[in-house]
């Protein structure tokens, strides 16, 4: 009797141990799956989860970088008002060598060189009192109007990107919210795990739209002011050249107005 009971106990113990050994790996795997979720990369978590709208926002970011580099390379003092050219033209005009000044300016590709080459042919030597300043200034105004429109086109593209980026982010937000409410309608319960994808689309697109828009609008105004200052410097330099030529032509008249001394 005791032997039968011992054998039965041994069989039950063996069966329990066998079942435990067979089911343990599955249970451990299940627990491990719950404890260690799938690891996501930074690219997937912060970019790819934003959905297809991120393609357009990414294109806007690339456009911002490219236009910023291009405009900063274009808007330099060397390309607008180089010091060596300014001094050489001033020397020519102070000595009334107008043709030499025009030839020198025409050979230089800078903004100042092209402006002087366009404006100085309007000098009227018969008007010794001002050398036809009004005609020269009209020519300068025409030149700046035509040239500034071309250059400002590339700067204004930054303004377009700055305004479009948050709108693209808002588009992604709307798409994400539409998807989230669609999931609620189909499932009938607010399960966070099922809504996480649509919420990621809504938030990531808004985030990247603002990240691109804020520096873009800042760079736009920086470049716009930089361009305005460079153009103003060129205009001022040209006016100084005209003043130098007028002063040389009317030197005798100007000196005649200055008394040698004042009797007390």
RAVEN-V523068 format. One record per run of one state. SS is the DSSP state (hx for helix, st for strand, lp for the rest). FROM is the first residue (numbers start at 0). TO is the last residue. If there is no record, write none. Layout:
<<SS,FROM,TO> <SS,FROM,TO>>
//
This chain:
<<lp,0,0> <hx,1,34> <lp,35,40> <hx,41,45> <lp,46,46> <hx,47,49> <lp,50,51> <hx,52,73> <lp,74,75> <hx,76,79> <lp,80,81> <hx,82,93> <lp,94,96> <hx,97,105> <lp,106,109> <hx,110,121> <lp,122,131> <hx,132,186> <lp,187,190> <hx,191,248> <lp,249,249> <hx,250,255> <lp,256,263>>
//
